[in-house]
Amino acid sequence: MSHYPLVDNLFADDAAQEPTRAGFGRGLKAAGEADERVVALCADLTESTQMSKFRDAFPERFVEIGVAEQNLVTVASGMARAGKIPFTSSYAAFSPGRNWEQIRTTIALNDQPVKIVGSHAGVSVGPDGATHQMLEDIALMRVLPNMIVVAPGDSVEAEKATLAIAGNGKPSYIRLAREKTPIFSTADSPFEIGKAYVLREGSDVTLLGTGTMTYQLLVAAKELDNMGINAEVVHVPTIKPLDNDTILASAHKTGRVVTAEEAQIKGGFGGAVAELLSESLPTPLLRVGMQDRFGESGAPNELLEHFGLTGAKIASKVKQFVDTTAQYHREF
C-alpha cells in the first residue's frame, strides 16, 4: 500500500486551494530564518512572486534588481561565489525565458548554488496569453548540467521544496503557478529532492504527474475506476534528477505509462521519462501536455479544458490508450 498521506477531502467542492507561489513565499521566509546566508533578489515582481514576505522580514538581505533579468542572475551568481545562498524570482517567461544564457554561463557552468524561481508558469497564467505562458522552461532547465529542477504539486509541497533547495548546495530551478490549485498533500507528506511518490496503487496503467498536474491525475484515476481501469498515480516533483527506481518499478508493474505536465512535452517531463524508459525498460508511453504549440488567452480553467489538461479530459485519453495498447512486461 502507498504510505503518502493525502488530505481527507481530496475531491470535495470546498477542498482547500492556494497558489504554489504562496507556499514558496512562506518557505523562503523560513529559509531566511534558518540561515542568515539566504538572500533574495527580484526583478520588479516582488509581490507577484511572493518574495515580499522575505523582503519585509529581512530588508537588509533583499535586493530589488529591477526589470533586468540578465543582471538578476549574474549578480546572484557573484553573491553565491561570495558565500551567500541567493534566491532569484521573476515570471518564468522572463527567468529563465529571457536570461537562459546568463544562467548557463554564470550559474550552471560554475556550479553556483543560485536558486532560480520561475513563477506564473504554464497555460493557467490565463488572460496574459501566449507571451507570458511559459511552457518551455522544463526543457530549458533540465538540459543544463548541474541544475536541479523541481515542480511542486501544491503550496504545501512548494514550501517544503523551497526549504530543501535552500540547503542543497546546487543550482536549482523551482517552477511555480499563478493560480490557486487544490492542496492534496499534508504537513506529514514526504518531500525529498530526487524522490517520486506513489499516491495511489494500481495495476493497469501508471500515471506520472509533475507539478499541479498530479492532482488532475488523481481526479483522472477516480474516473478511470468507473471505467474498470485501475490506475497507479505517481507524483514526480523532482524532474531532475528523476527517481528512476520508483518510476521503473511502477512501469514494470503496470506495463503502460502516461505522463502529464502543464508544459511542452517535447524535451519536458514527458521527454525525460521517455529517455529513461527507452534506455532502461521500453514501455508504451502516452505524453499529455502541450503538443508543440503556444498557449492562448482565456480563463485558467477554460484553458486547461481546451488543452486537455483536466482530470476528465486526461481520463478519456488514458481510456483510449489502455483500450488500444497492450501491457508490456519483462524482467529487469
C-alpha positions in Angstrom: 0.0 0.0 0.0 1.0 3.6 -0.6 2.1 5.5 2.6 1.9 9.0 1.2 -0.6 11.0 3.3 -3.3 12.8 1.3 -5.9 15.3 2.5 -9.1 13.8 3.7 -11.5 15.9 1.4 -9.4 15.4 -1.7 -12.3 15.7 -4.2 -14.7 17.9 -2.2 -16.1 21.0 -3.9 -14.8 23.1 -0.9 -11.3 21.5 -0.8 -8.6 24.0 0.1 -6.8 25.7 -2.8 -3.8 28.0 -2.8 -1.2 29.1 -5.4 2.1 27.2 -5.2 3.8 30.6 -5.2 2.2 31.3 -1.8 4.0 28.2 -0.4 7.2 29.4 -1.9 6.8 32.7 -0.1 6.4 31.0 3.3 9.3 28.7 2.6 11.7 31.4 1.6 10.9 33.4 4.8 11.5 30.2 6.8 14.8 29.5 5.0 15.9 33.0 5.8 15.1 32.5 9.5 17.1 29.3 9.5 20.2 30.5 7.7 21.4 34.1 7.5 23.3 33.4 4.3 20.0 33.2 2.4 19.4 36.4 0.3 16.7 37.3 -2.2 16.8 39.2 -5.5 13.8 40.1 -7.6 13.1 41.6 -11.0 10.4 44.1 -10.0 7.8 41.4 -9.3 8.2 41.1 -5.5 4.5 40.9 -4.6 3.5 38.7 -7.5 6.2 36.1 -6.8 5.5 36.2 -3.1 9.1 37.3 -2.3 7.6 40.2 -0.4 7.4 38.0 2.8 11.2 37.7 2.8 11.7 41.4 1.9 9.6 42.5 4.8 11.3 40.2 7.3 14.9 40.8 6.1 15.1 44.1 4.2 18.8 44.2 4.5 19.1 40.8 2.7 16.8 41.7 -0.2 17.9 43.4 -3.5 15.4 44.8 -6.0 17.3 44.5 -9.3 14.5 46.0 -11.4 13.5 44.8 -14.9 16.9 43.4 -15.7 16.7 39.6 -15.7 20.2 39.0 -17.1 21.6 41.2 -14.3 19.4 39.4 -11.8 21.0 36.0 -12.1 24.5 37.4 -12.8 24.5 39.4 -9.6 23.1 36.3 -7.8 26.0 34.2 -9.1 28.5 36.6 -7.7 26.8 36.6 -4.3 26.8 32.8 -4.3 30.5 32.9 -5.0 30.9 35.2 -2.0 29.2 32.6 0.2 25.6 33.6 0.1 22.6 31.4 -0.8 20.7 33.6 -3.4 17.1 33.1 -4.5 16.1 35.0 -7.6 12.5 35.4 -8.7 10.6 36.6 -11.7 8.0 35.2 -14.1 9.2 32.1 -15.8 8.7 33.7 -19.1 11.5 36.1 -18.2 13.6 33.9 -16.0 14.7 31.5 -17.4 13.0 32.6 -20.6 15.0 35.8 -21.1 18.2 35.1 -19.3 19.0 31.5 -20.0 22.5 32.2 -21.4 23.5 34.0 -18.2 22.0 31.2 -16.1 24.0 28.7 -18.2 27.3 30.6 -18.1 27.4 32.3 -14.7 25.5 29.8 -12.6 25.4 26.2 -14.1 28.9 26.3 -15.6 30.4 27.4 -12.4 28.1 25.2 -10.3 27.0 28.1 -8.1 24.1 27.4 -5.7 21.7 30.0 -7.0 18.0 29.2 -6.7 16.0 30.3 -9.8 12.3 30.8 -9.0 10.1 30.8 -12.2 6.7 31.9 -11.2 3.5 32.1 -13.3 4.4 29.1 -15.4 2.0 27.1 -17.6 -1.1 28.0 -19.5 -3.0 28.6 -16.3 -1.5 32.1 -16.2 -4.6 32.7 -18.2 -5.5 36.0 -19.9 -1.9 37.2 -20.1 -1.7 35.0 -23.1 1.0 33.1 -25.0 3.8 35.5 -24.4 3.5 35.0 -20.6 2.5 31.4 -20.6 5.9 29.8 -20.1 5.8 26.2 -21.4 9.4 25.6 -22.4 11.1 26.1 -19.0 11.3 22.4 -18.0 13.1 21.6 -21.2 15.4 24.6 -20.9 16.4 24.0 -17.4 16.7 20.2 -17.3 19.2 20.3 -20.1 21.7 22.4 -18.1 24.5 20.4 -16.4 24.5 20.7 -12.5 20.9 22.1 -12.5 18.2 20.6 -10.2 14.6 21.0 -11.5 11.6 20.9 -9.1 7.9 21.4 -9.8 5.9 21.2 -6.6 2.4 19.7 -6.7 0.8 22.1 -4.3 1.5 25.0 -2.0 2.3 22.8 1.0 4.9 21.0 -1.0 6.2 24.2 -2.5 7.1 25.4 1.0 9.0 22.2 1.7 10.7 22.3 -1.7 11.9 25.8 -1.1 13.5 24.8 2.2 15.1 21.8 0.6 16.7 23.6 -2.3 18.0 26.3 0.1 20.2 23.7 1.7 21.2 21.5 -1.3 24.3 23.4 -2.3 23.4 23.2 -6.0 22.0 25.4 -8.8 18.3 24.8 -8.6 15.1 25.8 -10.5 11.7 25.7 -8.9 8.6 26.0 -11.1 5.5 27.8 -9.7 2.0 28.6 -10.8 0.0 31.8 -10.6 -3.5 30.4 -9.9 -4.9 28.6 -6.9 -4.8 24.8 -7.2 -6.1 22.1 -4.9 -3.9 21.1 -2.0 -3.6 17.3 -2.0 -0.6 16.8 0.3 -0.4 17.3 4.1 2.2 18.6 6.5 3.2 14.9 7.1 3.6 14.1 3.4 7.3 13.5 2.5 9.3 15.6 0.2 12.9 14.9 -0.8 14.8 16.2 -3.8 15.1 13.3 -6.3 12.2 11.3 -4.9 8.9 10.3 -6.5 5.9 9.1 -4.5 3.2 6.6 -5.2 -0.1 8.3 -4.2 -2.4 5.6 -5.4 -1.6 2.0 -6.3 -2.9 0.4 -9.5 -2.2 -2.4 -12.0 -3.4 -1.3 -15.4 -1.5 1.9 -16.2 0.9 4.2 -14.4 0.0 7.9 -14.4 3.1 10.0 -13.7 2.4 13.7 -12.8 4.6 16.6 -12.1 3.6 20.0 -10.6 -0.1 20.7 -10.3 -1.0 18.1 -12.9 -0.6 15.4 -10.3 -3.9 16.5 -8.8 -5.6 16.2 -12.2 -4.2 12.6 -12.4 -5.8 11.8 -9.1 -9.1 13.0 -10.5 -8.5 11.0 -13.7 -7.7 7.9 -11.7 -11.0 8.2 -9.8 -12.9 8.5 -13.1 -11.0 5.6 -14.6 -12.1 3.4 -11.7 -15.7 3.9 -13.0 -14.5 2.7 -16.4 -12.9 -0.5 -15.0 -9.3 0.7 -15.2 -7.1 0.5 -12.1 -4.6 3.4 -12.4 -1.5 3.9 -10.3 -0.7 7.5 -9.7 2.9 8.6 -9.1 3.8 12.1 -8.1 7.2 13.3 -9.5 8.0 16.7 -8.1 11.7 16.4 -9.0 12.1 16.3 -12.7 15.9 16.4 -12.5 17.2 14.1 -11.1 14.4 11.7 -11.8 13.6 9.0 -9.3 14.5 6.2 -11.8 13.8 3.4 -9.3 10.3 4.4 -8.4 9.3 5.2 -12.0 10.8 2.0 -13.4 9.2 -0.2 -10.7 5.8 1.3 -11.4 6.2 0.9 -15.2 7.3 -2.7 -14.8 4.2 -3.3 -12.6 1.6 -1.9 -15.0 3.2 -2.2 -18.4 1.8 1.2 -19.6 2.8 4.7 -18.7 1.2 8.2 -19.1 2.9 11.4 -18.2 1.2 14.8 -17.6 2.6 18.2 -17.4 1.4 21.8 -17.9 4.3 22.4 -20.3 5.7 21.3 -23.7 6.0 17.5 -23.9 9.0 17.9 -26.3 12.0 18.0 -24.1 9.9 18.4 -20.9 8.9 16.0 -18.2 7.4 13.5 -20.7 10.6 13.7 -22.7 12.7 12.9 -19.6 10.5 9.8 -18.9 10.7 8.7 -22.5 14.5 8.8 -22.3 14.5 6.8 -19.1 12.1 4.1 -20.4 13.8 3.8 -23.8 17.1 3.2 -22.2 16.1 1.0 -19.2 12.6 -0.5 -19.7 10.9 0.0 -23.1 7.3 0.6 -22.2 4.3 2.0 -24.1 4.1 5.7 -23.3 1.5 8.5 -23.7 2.6 12.0 -23.0 -0.1 14.5 -22.0 0.8 18.2 -22.1 1.3 21.0 -24.7 1.6 19.4 -28.1 4.2 21.6 -29.8 2.1 24.8 -29.7 1.8 28.0 -27.8 -0.9 28.9 -25.4 -3.8 31.3 -25.8 -5.6 34.0 -23.7 -8.5 32.8 -21.6 -9.6 32.0 -18.1 -7.3 29.4 -16.4 -9.8 26.6 -16.1 -11.1 27.3 -19.6 -7.5 26.9 -21.0 -6.9 23.7 -19.1 -10.1 22.3 -20.5 -9.2 23.5 -24.0 -5.8 21.9 -24.0 -7.0 18.6 -22.5 -5.3 19.1 -19.1 -8.2 18.5 -16.7 -8.8 15.2 -14.9 -11.8 14.3 -17.1 -10.0 15.0 -20.3 -7.0 13.1 -19.2 -9.2 10.1 -18.2 -10.6 10.0 -21.7 -7.2 9.9 -23.2 -6.0 7.3 -20.8 -9.0 5.1 -21.5 -8.3 5.2 -25.3 -4.6 4.5 -24.6 -5.4 1.5 -22.4 -8.0 0.1 -24.8 -5.6 0.2 -27.8 -2.3 -0.6 -26.1 -1.2 -3.9 -24.7 0.7 -4.0 -21.4 4.4 -4.7 -21.8 6.2 -6.6 -19.2 9.7 -8.0 -19.0 12.1 -8.9 -16.2 14.6 -6.4 -15.0 
